[in-house]
Amino acid sequence: MMETPRFVLVLSENWTMTSGRDLPALVRWAREAEDAGFDAVMVSEHIVLGPDAGADGVMRNPREYALPGNQDPHTPWPSSLLLLAAIASVTSRLRLAAAAVIAPLRHPLALARDLGTLDLLSGGRLVVQPTVSWSRDEYAALGVPFEQRGALLDEQLEIWSLLWQGSPVSYRGRYYGFEDVYFEPRAHRPDGPRMWFGGRRLHDRLLDRLVRHGHGFHPLGRPAPEELARLRSAMGDAGRDGTALEMVGGTRPVFPGDRSCAPLAPALESIPGQQAEGFTTFCIKPSQFIDDPDDIGAFCREVVRRSEALVGL
């Protein structure tokens, strides 16, 4: 018998169900997800979009996941951290996953302040997935060099690790530097919020971030068995327990048409196979399966019921 799957309700990109201005609806959905037994909610981010958002053509079905180059630049992207703070205020157990936090677009001290405050406010429920993202237009609008985004993120991660430990903190890197700053209050845990990392493939830089800073691996798509073996080996070589790394999978809908929702049952069928590979946590976006904004609670309960039946619980 397998363990009970943990589910993450994806709150971004559900604009076929509600207006991009009706953010209280997303807060209500989060509360309903908690009541239904979901483990977490997830909110991704962009600060702005430019023409390159839809450079490859807009997705055929608006319920699909937004990927690099497939989305309408008018797609709403509310502030993930502010939205999660509102959700924290009406929930008590639900984890708050700030996915795709585009760290290089902010100064590390300012971003650490926001992350640490939300983590403390929520009693340690924050999960952060720092990323460099993909839009050159977004970087250009904010005056940040796109080609340096990976190095910028790596320095940010080093700075955050120092800030969580205590004040004063000094740092001197290629992009950021400061002397004797005092950073209080710190995050809920002495090593900061939980952090996931992910990407299309397990490249060397991603592997290093997982080994040095990661609490979870959230790949885009299904990683190859050799990538998972490489990750486990690298964790062991660094003296870390690879089995303690949370493995985050997902569900992939099959839409019968460009304007249709997908059936739920086939999308859940991959869960036992993913669990056999070590995945424990699964993301699901409600608008891919339902259209009624008042049906979130029932949808979440159905996901839990069907998944438990699939794994023999």
N, C-alpha and C positions, 0 to 999 in steps of 0.2 A: 504494500500500500504506500502510495506517495504522500508527501506532505500537502497540506492545503495550499493552493496557489494564492499568492498575494496579488491584488489588483490595484492598478493606478488609473484613475479616471483622468484622461487628457482633457483639459478645459480650454486649451487653445484651439482656434480654427473651427469652432462649432457654429459658424455664422449662417448655416442653413436652418438652424433651430432658433436662433435669437439674434437680435440686433447687436452690432458691435458696441453700441452705447448702453446696452442693458447689462451692465456689469453686476448689479445685484442678483441677476438670474444665475450667474456663475457661482456666486457665493452660496446661494440657496442649493444649487446642485451639489456643491461640496458637502454641505451638511447632510443632504440626502444620501450621498455616497458613504459617509461615515456611518450613518444609521443602518445602511444596508450591509455593512461589513467590509467595505473597501479599506485598503491599507493607506492609500495616499491619493492626492491629486497632483497634477502636473500642469505648469504654465510655462510656455516658452516665450521668447522675446525677439523683437527687433525694436530699435529706437526709431529709425525711419527706413523707408524703402525707396528705391529708385527704379529707373527703367529696366535694370538688369534683373529685377525680381521676376519678370515674365519673359525673359529673353528667349527661352526655349519653347514658349507657347504655354498658355494657361492650362492647368489640369482639366481633363475632359469632364470629370465628375467633381463638383465643388466639395464633395465630402472626402476626397482623397487627402493624404497628408501633404502639407506644403513642403516642397523640396527646393533646392537651389535652381532658380530659373523657371519654375512652373507656376508661379502665383501672380495674381493681379496685384499691382503695387498699391491699390486701394485697400488691401486686406487689413483689417484692424489688428493692432498689436498693443494692447494696453500694458502698462507697467506691471511686470510679473511680480515684483517684490511688494508693491502696494496692494495688488490684488490678493496675494497670499497673506499679507498682514490682515486684511479684512476677513479672510477665511479663518485665520488663526483665532480671531475673536469670537467665532461662532462654533468652533469645534474644540475637542479636547484630546482626541487620540490620533486623528488623521495626520499623516506626514505631509509635508509641504515641499514638493519638488519644484525648485526653480531650475527648469531645464534650459539649456542653451543660453546661459548668462554670458553675454558677449563681453568678457572682462576687459579686453584691450581698449574698448571704447570709453572706459572710465579710469580715473586715477585709482590705484590700488587702495590708498587710505580711505577714500570716500566710499568705494564699493565695500570694503571690509566693514566700515561703520554700518552700512545698511544691512549687510548679511549678518553681522554679529548681533545687531539689535533685534532683527526678526527671529533669529535663532533663540535668543534669550527670552524674547516676548512669548514665544511659542513653547517654551520649556524643552528646547532641543529637538524640535520636530522638523527643522529645516534640512532639506537635502539640496545641495548646489551642484549643478553640472556646468562647470566653466567650459567655454568653447571659444574658438576664434571666428566661427561662422564663415560666410562665403561671399558676401556682397561687397564688391569694390565700391559701388555707389554709396553704400552706407558709411564705409570708412572715409570716403572722400568728403561726404557731407559733414563729418565730425572732425575732419582734419587729422586723422590718424593714419600712419603709413600702413597700407594693406600688406606689403611684403614683409613687414616686421611683426606681424600679429602673433606668430608662434612664440617668438622670443619675448614679446611683451607679456604674453600669458605666463610663460615660465617664471619671469621675474615677479609677477603678481603672486603666484603660488608660493614662492619663497618668502615674500613679504608677509602674506597672510599667516604662514606657519610661525613666523616670529611674533606677529601681533597677538596671536591666541595665547602665547606663553606668558606674557606679562610685560610691563613697562619698566623703564624706558626702552625704546627700540631704535636702533640705527641700522641703516642699509645703504650700501653704495653699489649700484649696478650700472649697466650700460644706459638704461632708460630712466630709471628712478633712483633717487637718492635723498636721504634725510638723516638728521642727527637727533638723537634723544627726544623722540616723540613719545607722548604718554597717551595710551589708547585704553580708555575705560568708559563704560563697562565692556568686558570682553564677552565672547560667545558663551553659550550654556555649558559646553564641555571645554576642558582645558586644551583640547586639540582642535577646537572649532567645529563648525557644522560638518555633517557627513557630506562627502563629495563623490559624485559619479563622474566618469569620463566615458566618452564614446566617439564613434566615427564610422566611416564606411569600411575601413580596414584597420588592422592593428599595426600601424606603422611605428617606427622606433620611438618617436617623440611621444606618441600616445601611450606606448608601453611604459616608458619612463615615468610619465605622470601617474599612471595607475600604480606602479610599484612604490613611488615616493609619497603620493598624496591620496590615493584612491581608496574609497570604501565600497565602490560598486562599479561594475562594467555595464554600460548601456550602449551596445553597438547599434548601428543603423543597418537593419537586416540581420540575417543569420550568419554568424562567423563560421569559418571553416574549422573542422576539428583540429587541424594543425595550428591554427591561431589560438584556440583555447589551450592546447597543450603548451604552446610557447608562453602564454600568459601564466599558467600554473608553474612552469619551470622558473620563469623570471621572479615570481613572487617567492618561491622557495629559496632561490639563490640569494635573495635579499633578506632572508630570515623572516619572511612574513608568511602567515598561514593563508594559502590560496583559497581554502574552503571558507574562510571568513569574508571573502569578497562577495558582495551581493551581485548576483547575475540577473540582469534585467532584460527580459524578452518582450514579446509583443504579439499582437493579433493582426492578421492581414485579411481584410475583407475582399470578397469577390463580388463586384457590382454587376447585377444583371443588365444595367443600362446606364447611360450617362446622367440620368436624372433620378436614379433609383437608390434606395438604401440597400445594403447587403444583408443577407440572412446571417443571423448570429451563430448558429450551430457550426457551420463549416469553418468559421473564423477561429473557433475555440479548439478545433480538433488537433491543432499542432501542439497544444500545451503539454500533453504527456511526453511527447518526443523532446520538447525543449527541457522539461524537467529532468529527463534522463541524461541530458547534457550538462545539468547543474544549474539551470535557470530556475529561479524561485518567484520572481516578481514579473508581472505582465501588464503592459500598458494597453489601454483600450480607449478609443475615441467614440463617444456616444452617437454623434451625428452621422457616423458611418452606418449605423444600424437602426436608428429611429429618427423621426421628424418632430415628435411632440415634446415641447420643452417641459411639459408637466409630467412626463413619463420617466424621468431620470431614476427616481427611486425604484420603480418596478423593474427598469432595465438593469440596474445594478444588482438587485436581488436575483434576477434571472441569470446574470453572468455567474454569480456565486453558485447558484444551484446547479447549473449545467456543468461548470468546471469541476465541482466536487463529485458529480456523478462520473465525469470522464476519468478522474484519477482514483475512483473506487472508494470515496469517502461516504 
